[in-house]
Amino acid sequence: MNQTTESACKRREDQLLKYGVLGTAVAALCCFTPALVVLVGLVGLSAIIGYLDYVLFPALGFFILLTAWALWRRTQRLST
C-alpha cells in the first residue's frame, strides 16, 4: 500500500472511532437521563416520549458496535 492510501485509511478509521464514541455518548445520555424527555416536552412533542426507547436503544447498540468495530480495525492496522 502506498503512503496516500494508508493515510486515507487511517483517517477513515479515526473518523469511524470518533463518530462511534460520540454517538454512543449522545445515545447513552439520552437513554439514561431525562434530558431528551425534557427537551421533547419543551418543544411540545411529548406524545412521542413513549416511543423514544424504540429508537434510542437500537441507536445505542449500533454506536457501541461501530465503536468496537473501529477499535478492532485500528488494532488490526497497528499489529501489521
C-alpha positions as CSV (number, residue, x, y, z in Angstrom):
1,M,0.0,0.0,0.0
2,N,1.3,3.4,-0.8
3,Q,1.5,6.3,1.7
4,T,-1.6,8.1,0.4
5,T,-3.8,5.1,0.7
6,E,-2.5,4.3,4.2
7,S,-3.1,7.9,5.2
8,A,-6.7,7.9,3.9
9,C,-7.4,4.5,5.6
10,K,-6.1,5.8,8.9
11,R,-8.1,9.0,8.6
12,R,-11.3,6.9,7.8
13,E,-10.7,4.7,10.8
14,D,-10.2,7.7,13.1
15,Q,-13.4,9.2,11.8
16,L,-15.3,5.9,12.5
17,L,-13.9,5.8,16.0
18,K,-14.8,9.5,16.6
19,Y,-18.4,9.1,15.4
20,G,-18.8,5.8,17.3
21,V,-17.7,7.3,20.6
22,L,-19.7,10.5,20.1
23,G,-22.8,8.6,19.0
24,T,-22.5,6.2,22.0
25,A,-22.2,9.1,24.4
26,V,-25.2,11.0,23.0
27,A,-27.4,7.9,22.8
28,A,-26.4,6.9,26.4
29,L,-27.0,10.4,27.6
30,C,-30.5,10.4,26.1
31,C,-31.2,6.8,27.2
32,F,-30.2,7.1,30.9
33,T,-31.0,10.7,31.7
34,P,-34.3,12.6,31.3
35,A,-32.5,15.2,29.0
36,L,-34.3,14.1,25.9
37,V,-37.7,13.8,27.6
38,V,-37.4,17.4,28.9
39,L,-36.3,18.7,25.6
40,V,-39.1,16.9,23.7
41,G,-41.6,18.1,26.3
42,L,-40.4,21.7,25.9
43,V,-40.8,21.6,22.2
44,G,-44.3,20.3,22.5
45,L,-43.8,16.8,21.2
46,S,-44.5,14.9,24.5
47,A,-46.7,12.4,22.7
48,I,-43.6,10.7,21.2
49,I,-41.9,10.1,24.6
50,G,-43.3,6.6,24.8
51,Y,-41.6,5.7,21.5
52,L,-38.2,7.0,22.3
53,D,-36.9,3.7,23.6
54,Y,-37.7,2.1,20.3
55,V,-35.2,4.4,18.6
56,L,-32.6,5.1,21.4
57,F,-31.8,1.5,22.4
58,P,-31.1,0.3,18.9
59,A,-29.1,3.5,18.2
60,L,-27.1,2.9,21.3
61,G,-26.4,-0.7,20.2
62,F,-25.4,0.5,16.7
63,F,-23.0,3.1,18.0
64,I,-21.4,0.6,20.5
65,L,-20.9,-1.9,17.7
66,L,-19.5,0.9,15.5
67,T,-17.0,1.8,18.2
68,A,-16.0,-1.8,18.7
69,W,-15.5,-2.3,15.0
70,A,-13.4,0.8,14.7
71,L,-11.2,-0.2,17.6
72,W,-10.8,-3.7,16.1
73,R,-9.8,-2.2,12.7
74,R,-7.3,0.1,14.5
75,T,-5.7,-2.8,16.4
76,Q,-5.5,-4.9,13.1
77,R,-3.8,-1.9,11.4
78,L,-1.3,-1.4,14.2
79,S,-0.4,-5.0,14.6
80,T,0.7,-5.3,10.9
